Amino acid sequence: MKPIPVLQLTRVHLPALRRHFLALPPDDLRLRFGRILSEAALLAYVDAIDFGRDAVFGVVDEDLELLGVAHLGVLGEAAEFGVSVLPGHRGRGIGSALFERCATYARTHGIARLFMHCLAENQSIMRIARRAGMDVVLQAGEAEGQLELSPSDPATVVGQWMSDRLALFDYALKSQWVAARRMTEAVADAAGIRKRAD
């Protein structure tokens, strides 16, 4: 299986983040946040992300839309992992790629422990967590998972650097493709308008 490029997101990606969360069906929102959020609450959540403290990662498609998003909420030497993948794109390893990228980021930034909290029925996130070696405890309809991280080493730092370069290169190529397609469509539209005017 070829690697899935995972891009670290910034405030520049806020519009794409808003579209991603608004595209999630109500049940997915309930599984992701523990309850269904209104559109206003979702937009407030996205706008409140502290990109200086936390880390946010995404997997984009050919139109630069976010298929999957992971939010790593940093709390000192621990960080909470949250993830969402759009319907129709699950089962392709996107969630696992986002988890691995978050774990690498945490290790290289001195974070000793990853944890996650979800509803017990969220089998997808629990599968990802268990596959990564997280201890998952179920209690009263909820699940808690923890993973102690080993300190980073030179291989981890180089691996993160290479992953970042791959993701940036992938994003640049897709951006050029989107720009070229839009230009072609604009030229075709302009030519169609001229023909109609003639």
C-alpha atoms as an extended CHARMM CRD file, in Angstrom:
* protein
*
       198  EXT
         1         1  MET       CA              0.0000000000        0.0000000000        0.0000000000  PROA      1               0.0000000000
         2         2  LYS       CA              1.4490000000        3.3760000000       -0.9980000000  PROA      2               0.0000000000
         3         3  PRO       CA              1.8890000000        5.9700000000        1.7570000000  PROA      3               0.0000000000
         4         4  ILE       CA             -0.9290000000        8.4350000000        2.3480000000  PROA      4               0.0000000000
         5         5  PRO       CA              0.3880000000       12.0210000000        2.4060000000  PROA      5               0.0000000000
         6         6  VAL       CA             -0.6760000000       13.7370000000        5.6390000000  PROA      6               0.0000000000
         7         7  LEU       CA             -0.4140000000       17.5200000000        5.6020000000  PROA      7               0.0000000000
         8         8  GLN       CA             -0.0210000000       19.6450000000        8.7180000000  PROA      8               0.0000000000
         9         9  LEU       CA             -2.7430000000       22.2750000000        8.4800000000  PROA      9               0.0000000000
        10        10  THR       CA             -2.5840000000       25.9680000000        9.3710000000  PROA      10              0.0000000000
        11        11  ARG       CA             -5.0650000000       28.8470000000        9.5990000000  PROA      11              0.0000000000
        12        12  VAL       CA             -4.8550000000       29.0350000000        5.7930000000  PROA      12              0.0000000000
        13        13  HSD       CA             -6.8490000000       25.7840000000        5.7160000000  PROA      13              0.0000000000
        14        14  LEU       CA             -9.7350000000       27.0680000000        7.8960000000  PROA      14              0.0000000000
        15        15  PRO       CA            -12.2140000000       27.2270000000        4.9770000000  PROA      15              0.0000000000
        16        16  ALA       CA            -11.4380000000       23.5940000000        4.0520000000  PROA      16              0.0000000000
        17        17  LEU       CA            -11.7370000000       22.5630000000        7.7190000000  PROA      17              0.0000000000
        18        18  ARG       CA            -15.1490000000       24.2300000000        7.9500000000  PROA      18              0.0000000000
        19        19  ARG       CA            -16.3200000000       22.4160000000        4.8050000000  PROA      19              0.0000000000
        20        20  HSD       CA            -15.0080000000       19.0900000000        6.1370000000  PROA      20              0.0000000000
        21        21  PHE       CA            -16.8810000000       19.2600000000        9.4330000000  PROA      21              0.0000000000
        22        22  LEU       CA            -20.0550000000       20.6010000000        7.8460000000  PROA      22              0.0000000000
        23        23  ALA       CA            -19.9920000000       17.6420000000        5.4070000000  PROA      23              0.0000000000
        24        24  LEU       CA            -20.0860000000       15.0760000000        8.2400000000  PROA      24              0.0000000000
        25        25  PRO       CA            -23.5040000000       13.4390000000        8.7740000000  PROA      25              0.0000000000
        26        26  PRO       CA            -25.1600000000       13.9770000000       12.1990000000  PROA      26              0.0000000000
        27        27  ASP       CA            -24.2910000000       10.4680000000       13.4430000000  PROA      27              0.0000000000
        28        28  ASP       CA            -20.6200000000       10.9810000000       12.5370000000  PROA      28              0.0000000000
        29        29  LEU       CA            -20.6120000000       14.2570000000       14.4560000000  PROA      29              0.0000000000
        30        30  ARG       CA            -22.0950000000       12.4560000000       17.4590000000  PROA      30              0.0000000000
        31        31  LEU       CA            -19.3560000000        9.8180000000       17.2910000000  PROA      31              0.0000000000
        32        32  ARG       CA            -16.6160000000       12.4390000000       16.8090000000  PROA      32              0.0000000000
        33        33  PHE       CA            -17.7180000000       14.9220000000       19.4810000000  PROA      33              0.0000000000
        34        34  GLY       CA            -19.8890000000       12.7710000000       21.7650000000  PROA      34              0.0000000000
        35        35  ARG       CA            -22.9930000000       14.7040000000       20.7130000000  PROA      35              0.0000000000
        36        36  ILE       CA            -24.4750000000       16.2510000000       17.5920000000  PROA      36              0.0000000000
        37        37  LEU       CA            -23.2550000000       19.8110000000       17.1660000000  PROA      37              0.0000000000
        38        38  SER       CA            -25.1650000000       22.5630000000       15.4220000000  PROA      38              0.0000000000
        39        39  GLU       CA            -23.6170000000       24.2930000000       12.4220000000  PROA      39              0.0000000000
        40        40  ALA       CA            -22.8280000000       27.3210000000       14.6130000000  PROA      40              0.0000000000
        41        41  ALA       CA            -21.1400000000       25.1220000000       17.2490000000  PROA      41              0.0000000000
        42        42  LEU       CA            -19.0860000000       23.3070000000       14.5830000000  PROA      42              0.0000000000
        43        43  LEU       CA            -17.8900000000       26.5830000000       13.0670000000  PROA      43              0.0000000000
        44        44  ALA       CA            -17.0690000000       27.9040000000       16.5480000000  PROA      44              0.0000000000
        45        45  TYR       CA            -15.0240000000       24.7430000000       17.2410000000  PROA      45              0.0000000000
        46        46  VAL       CA            -13.0270000000       25.1590000000       14.0070000000  PROA      46              0.0000000000
        47        47  ASP       CA            -12.4850000000       28.8850000000       14.5360000000  PROA      47              0.0000000000
        48        48  ALA       CA            -11.2830000000       28.2750000000       18.1180000000  PROA      48              0.0000000000
        49        49  ILE       CA             -8.5150000000       25.8340000000       17.1300000000  PROA      49              0.0000000000
        50        50  ASP       CA             -5.2250000000       27.1340000000       18.5210000000  PROA      50              0.0000000000
        51        51  PHE       CA             -2.7460000000       26.3280000000       15.7500000000  PROA      51              0.0000000000
        52        52  GLY       CA              0.0980000000       27.6760000000       17.8940000000  PROA      52              0.0000000000
        53        53  ARG       CA             -0.5200000000       25.1160000000       20.6410000000  PROA      53              0.0000000000
        54        54  ASP       CA             -2.2810000000       22.2150000000       18.9400000000  PROA      54              0.0000000000
        55        55  ALA       CA             -1.4940000000       20.3390000000       15.7400000000  PROA      55              0.0000000000
        56        56  VAL       CA             -4.0460000000       19.6580000000       13.0230000000  PROA      56              0.0000000000
        57        57  PHE       CA             -3.4430000000       17.2650000000       10.1460000000  PROA      57              0.0000000000
        58        58  GLY       CA             -5.3880000000       16.4350000000        7.0250000000  PROA      58              0.0000000000
        59        59  VAL       CA             -5.5460000000       14.2010000000        3.9790000000  PROA      59              0.0000000000
        60        60  VAL       CA             -6.6940000000       16.0310000000        0.8450000000  PROA      60              0.0000000000
        61        61  ASP       CA             -8.2140000000       14.8360000000       -2.4120000000  PROA      61              0.0000000000
        62        62  GLU       CA             -7.5100000000       16.0850000000       -5.9510000000  PROA      62              0.0000000000
        63        63  ASP       CA             -9.7710000000       19.1240000000       -5.3380000000  PROA      63              0.0000000000
        64        64  LEU       CA             -7.8980000000       20.0180000000       -2.1090000000  PROA      64              0.0000000000
        65        65  GLU       CA            -10.9230000000       19.0150000000       -0.0330000000  PROA      65              0.0000000000
        66        66  LEU       CA            -10.1850000000       17.3550000000        3.3050000000  PROA      66              0.0000000000
        67        67  LEU       CA            -11.1150000000       13.6680000000        3.3240000000  PROA      67              0.0000000000
        68        68  GLY       CA             -9.8450000000       13.1750000000        6.8610000000  PROA      68              0.0000000000
        69        69  VAL       CA             -8.8030000000       15.4670000000        9.7090000000  PROA      69              0.0000000000
        70        70  ALA       CA             -7.0030000000       14.7970000000       12.9810000000  PROA      70              0.0000000000
        71        71  HSD       CA             -6.8450000000       17.3250000000       15.8040000000  PROA      71              0.0000000000
        72        72  LEU       CA             -4.1170000000       16.7980000000       18.3760000000  PROA      72              0.0000000000
        73        73  GLY       CA             -5.0890000000       18.8940000000       21.3940000000  PROA      73              0.0000000000
        74        74  VAL       CA             -1.8920000000       19.4490000000       23.3720000000  PROA      74              0.0000000000
        75        75  LEU       CA             -2.1340000000       19.5990000000       27.1660000000  PROA      75              0.0000000000
        76        76  GLY       CA              1.4160000000       19.8590000000       28.4880000000  PROA      76              0.0000000000
        77        77  GLU       CA              3.1200000000       16.4800000000       28.1650000000  PROA      77              0.0000000000
        78        78  ALA       CA             -0.0760000000       14.7890000000       26.9710000000  PROA      78              0.0000000000
        79        79  ALA       CA             -2.2350000000       15.2510000000       23.8810000000  PROA      79              0.0000000000
        80        80  GLU       CA             -5.7680000000       14.2370000000       22.9660000000  PROA      80              0.0000000000
        81        81  PHE       CA             -6.3430000000       12.6430000000       19.5640000000  PROA      81              0.0000000000
        82        82  GLY       CA             -9.5730000000       13.2840000000       17.6540000000  PROA      82              0.0000000000
        83        83  VAL       CA            -10.2230000000       12.1730000000       14.0860000000  PROA      83              0.0000000000
        84        84  SER       CA            -12.9060000000       12.2810000000       11.4000000000  PROA      84              0.0000000000
        85        85  VAL       CA            -13.0150000000       10.7630000000        7.9140000000  PROA      85              0.0000000000
        86        86  LEU       CA            -15.7450000000       11.5520000000        5.4110000000  PROA      86              0.0000000000
        87        87  PRO       CA            -18.1660000000        8.7450000000        4.4930000000  PROA      87              0.0000000000
        88        88  GLY       CA            -17.1150000000        6.9920000000        1.3110000000  PROA      88              0.0000000000
        89        89  HSD       CA            -13.4210000000        7.3430000000        2.1600000000  PROA      89              0.0000000000
        90        90  ARG       CA            -13.2400000000        5.0310000000        5.1560000000  PROA      90              0.0000000000
        91        91  GLY       CA            -11.4590000000        1.7040000000        5.1590000000  PROA      91              0.0000000000
        92        92  ARG       CA             -8.5860000000        3.1150000000        3.0820000000  PROA      92              0.0000000000
        93        93  GLY       CA             -6.1370000000        3.7160000000        5.9210000000  PROA      93              0.0000000000
        94        94  ILE       CA             -6.7460000000        7.4770000000        6.2260000000  PROA      94              0.0000000000
        95        95  GLY       CA             -7.5760000000        7.3420000000        9.9500000000  PROA      95              0.0000000000
        96        96  SER       CA             -4.5340000000        5.1780000000       10.6970000000  PROA      96              0.0000000000
        97        97  ALA       CA             -2.2460000000        7.4690000000        8.6570000000  PROA      97              0.0000000000
        98        98  LEU       CA             -3.5520000000       10.4690000000       10.6160000000  PROA      98              0.0000000000
        99        99  PHE       CA             -2.9910000000        8.6510000000       13.9250000000  PROA      99              0.0000000000
       100       100  GLU       CA              0.5720000000        7.6940000000       12.9770000000  PROA      100             0.0000000000
       101       101  ARG       CA              1.3470000000       11.2710000000       11.9390000000  PROA      101             0.0000000000
       102       102  CYS       CA             -0.0390000000       12.6000000000       15.2240000000  PROA      102             0.0000000000
       103       103  ALA       CA              2.0130000000       10.0900000000       17.2280000000  PROA      103             0.0000000000
       104       104  THR       CA              5.1860000000       11.0750000000       15.3600000000  PROA      104             0.0000000000
       105       105  TYR       CA              4.4610000000       14.7590000000       15.8900000000  PROA      105             0.0000000000
       106       106  ALA       CA              3.8830000000       14.1340000000       19.5920000000  PROA      106             0.0000000000
       107       107  ARG       CA              7.1450000000       12.2180000000       19.9710000000  PROA      107             0.0000000000
       108       108  THR       CA              9.2030000000       14.9140000000       18.2380000000  PROA      108             0.0000000000
       109       109  HSD       CA              7.5870000000       17.6240000000       20.3850000000  PROA      109             0.0000000000
       110       110  GLY       CA              8.2670000000       16.0090000000       23.7560000000  PROA      110             0.0000000000
       111       111  ILE       CA              4.7340000000       14.7490000000       24.3530000000  PROA      111             0.0000000000
       112       112  ALA       CA              4.8900000000       11.5870000000       26.4500000000  PROA      112             0.0000000000
       113       113  ARG       CA              1.2930000000       10.3540000000       26.2270000000  PROA      113             0.0000000000
       114       114  LEU       CA             -1.5130000000       10.2570000000       23.6700000000  PROA      114             0.0000000000
       115       115  PHE       CA             -5.0690000000        9.7500000000       24.8280000000  PROA      115             0.0000000000
       116       116  MET       CA             -8.5030000000        9.6400000000       23.2850000000  PROA      116             0.0000000000
       117       117  HSD       CA            -12.0540000000        9.6860000000       24.5690000000  PROA      117             0.0000000000
       118       118  CYS       CA            -15.0270000000        8.4740000000       22.5410000000  PROA      118             0.0000000000
       119       119  LEU       CA            -18.3740000000        6.7220000000       22.7030000000  PROA      119             0.0000000000
       120       120  ALA       CA            -18.0550000000        2.9520000000       23.1050000000  PROA      120             0.0000000000
       121       121  GLU       CA            -19.9390000000        2.4420000000       19.8380000000  PROA      121             0.0000000000
       122       122  ASN       CA            -17.2170000000        4.2400000000       17.8690000000  PROA      122             0.0000000000
       123       123  GLN       CA            -15.6430000000        1.0190000000       16.6580000000  PROA      123             0.0000000000
       124       124  SER       CA            -13.5610000000        2.7200000000       13.9390000000  PROA      124             0.0000000000
       125       125  ILE       CA            -11.5440000000        4.9100000000       16.3040000000  PROA      125             0.0000000000
       126       126  MET       CA            -11.1510000000        2.0580000000       18.7800000000  PROA      126             0.0000000000
       127       127  ARG       CA             -9.8010000000       -0.1920000000       16.0240000000  PROA      127             0.0000000000
       128       128  ILE       CA             -7.2470000000        2.4720000000       15.0680000000  PROA      128             0.0000000000
       129       129  ALA       CA             -6.3050000000        2.9770000000       18.7200000000  PROA      129             0.0000000000
       130       130  ARG       CA             -5.9000000000       -0.7350000000       19.4790000000  PROA      130             0.0000000000
       131       131  ARG       CA             -3.9360000000       -1.3300000000       16.2780000000  PROA      131             0.0000000000
       132       132  ALA       CA             -1.5450000000        1.4280000000       17.4030000000  PROA      132             0.0000000000
       133       133  GLY       CA             -1.0920000000       -0.2590000000       20.7890000000  PROA      133             0.0000000000
       134       134  MET       CA             -3.3860000000        1.9570000000       22.8730000000  PROA      134             0.0000000000
       135       135  ASP       CA             -4.8620000000        0.5150000000       26.0330000000  PROA      135             0.0000000000
       136       136  VAL       CA             -8.6310000000        1.0220000000       25.6280000000  PROA      136             0.0000000000
       137       137  VAL       CA            -10.9820000000        0.8250000000       28.6210000000  PROA      137             0.0000000000
       138       138  LEU       CA            -14.7680000000        0.7010000000       28.1910000000  PROA      138             0.0000000000
       139       139  GLN       CA            -17.0120000000        2.0740000000       30.9240000000  PROA      139             0.0000000000
       140       140  ALA       CA            -20.6290000000        3.2710000000       30.9970000000  PROA      140             0.0000000000
       141       141  GLY       CA            -20.9780000000        3.5500000000       27.2220000000  PROA      141             0.0000000000
       142       142  GLU       CA            -17.7160000000        5.4350000000       26.7520000000  PROA      142             0.0000000000
       143       143  ALA       CA            -14.1500000000        4.4670000000       25.8960000000  PROA      143             0.0000000000
       144       144  GLU       CA            -10.8500000000        5.8800000000       27.0760000000  PROA      144             0.0000000000
       145       145  GLY       CA             -7.5550000000        5.0670000000       25.4360000000  PROA      145             0.0000000000
       146       146  GLN       CA             -3.9670000000        5.8550000000       26.3620000000  PROA      146             0.0000000000
       147       147  LEU       CA             -0.6360000000        5.2950000000       24.6900000000  PROA      147             0.0000000000
       148       148  GLU       CA              2.7070000000        5.9970000000       26.3240000000  PROA      148             0.0000000000
       149       149  LEU       CA              5.1120000000        7.3080000000       23.6860000000  PROA      149             0.0000000000
       150       150  SER       CA              8.8160000000        6.6100000000       23.5440000000  PROA      150             0.0000000000
       151       151  PRO       CA             11.0690000000        9.6580000000       23.2430000000  PROA      151             0.0000000000
       152       152  SER       CA             11.9690000000       10.6830000000       19.7090000000  PROA      152             0.0000000000
       153       153  ASP       CA             15.2340000000        9.6340000000       18.1220000000  PROA      153             0.0000000000
       154       154  PRO       CA             17.0300000000       10.7650000000       14.9500000000  PROA      154             0.0000000000
       155       155  ALA       CA             15.0480000000        8.2850000000       12.8210000000  PROA      155             0.0000000000
       156       156  THR       CA             11.7570000000        9.7390000000       14.1070000000  PROA      156             0.0000000000
       157       157  VAL       CA             12.8700000000       13.2990000000       13.3120000000  PROA      157             0.0000000000
       158       158  VAL       CA             14.0360000000       12.3490000000        9.8080000000  PROA      158             0.0000000000
       159       159  GLY       CA             10.8440000000       10.3500000000        9.2280000000  PROA      159             0.0000000000
       160       160  GLN       CA              8.7110000000       13.3410000000       10.2150000000  PROA      160             0.0000000000
       161       161  TRP       CA             10.7530000000       15.6240000000        7.9490000000  PROA      161             0.0000000000
       162       162  MET       CA             10.3130000000       13.2540000000        5.0000000000  PROA      162             0.0000000000
       163       163  SER       CA              6.5730000000       12.8730000000        5.6730000000  PROA      163             0.0000000000
       164       164  ASP       CA              6.1950000000       16.6510000000        5.7530000000  PROA      164             0.0000000000
       165       165  ARG       CA              8.0870000000       17.0590000000        2.4530000000  PROA      165             0.0000000000
       166       166  LEU       CA              5.9830000000       14.3470000000        0.7840000000  PROA      166             0.0000000000
       167       167  ALA       CA              2.7390000000       15.9680000000        1.9750000000  PROA      167             0.0000000000
       168       168  LEU       CA              3.8310000000       19.4470000000        0.8430000000  PROA      168             0.0000000000
       169       169  PHE       CA              4.8890000000       18.1240000000       -2.5600000000  PROA      169             0.0000000000
       170       170  ASP       CA              1.5700000000       16.2780000000       -2.9340000000  PROA      170             0.0000000000
       171       171  TYR       CA             -0.3640000000       19.4090000000       -1.9520000000  PROA      171             0.0000000000
       172       172  ALA       CA              1.6510000000       21.5910000000       -4.3800000000  PROA      172             0.0000000000
       173       173  LEU       CA              0.9770000000       19.1990000000       -7.2800000000  PROA      173             0.0000000000
       174       174  LYS       CA             -2.7410000000       19.0530000000       -6.5020000000  PROA      174             0.0000000000
       175       175  SER       CA             -2.8580000000       22.8600000000       -6.1630000000  PROA      175             0.0000000000
       176       176  GLN       CA             -1.2950000000       23.2600000000       -9.6160000000  PROA      176             0.0000000000
       177       177  TRP       CA             -3.7540000000       20.7630000000      -11.0700000000  PROA      177             0.0000000000
       178       178  VAL       CA             -6.7140000000       22.6220000000       -9.5260000000  PROA      178             0.0000000000
       179       179  ALA       CA             -5.4030000000       25.9830000000      -10.8080000000  PROA      179             0.0000000000
       180       180  ALA       CA             -4.8450000000       24.5980000000      -14.3290000000  PROA      180             0.0000000000
       181       181  ARG       CA             -8.3120000000       23.0370000000      -14.3850000000  PROA      181             0.0000000000
       182       182  ARG       CA             -9.9630000000       26.2650000000      -13.2570000000  PROA      182             0.0000000000
       183       183  MET       CA             -8.0700000000       28.2340000000      -15.8940000000  PROA      183             0.0000000000
       184       184  THR       CA             -9.1020000000       25.7680000000      -18.6020000000  PROA      184             0.0000000000
       185       185  GLU       CA            -12.7400000000       25.9860000000      -17.4600000000  PROA      185             0.0000000000
       186       186  ALA       CA            -12.5900000000       29.8080000000      -17.4190000000  PROA      186             0.0000000000
       187       187  VAL       CA            -11.1540000000       29.8940000000      -20.9610000000  PROA      187             0.0000000000
       188       188  ALA       CA            -13.8020000000       27.4210000000      -22.1520000000  PROA      188             0.0000000000
       189       189  ASP       CA            -16.5580000000       29.4980000000      -20.5070000000  PROA      189             0.0000000000
       190       190  ALA       CA            -15.2240000000       32.7080000000      -22.0690000000  PROA      190             0.0000000000
       191       191  ALA       CA            -15.0500000000       31.0490000000      -25.5040000000  PROA      191             0.0000000000
       192       192  GLY       CA            -18.6350000000       29.8150000000      -25.0930000000  PROA      192             0.0000000000
       193       193  ILE       CA            -19.8190000000       33.3100000000      -24.1840000000  PROA      193             0.0000000000
       194       194  ARG       CA            -18.1080000000       34.7950000000      -27.2510000000  PROA      194             0.0000000000
       195       195  LYS       CA            -19.6520000000       32.1650000000      -29.5200000000  PROA      195             0.0000000000
       196       196  ARG       CA            -23.1170000000       32.8820000000      -28.1180000000  PROA      196             0.0000000000
       197       197  ALA       CA            -22.5670000000       36.6210000000      -28.5800000000  PROA      197             0.0000000000
       198       198  ASP       CA            -21.6020000000       36.0700000000      -32.2320000000  PROA      198             0.0000000000
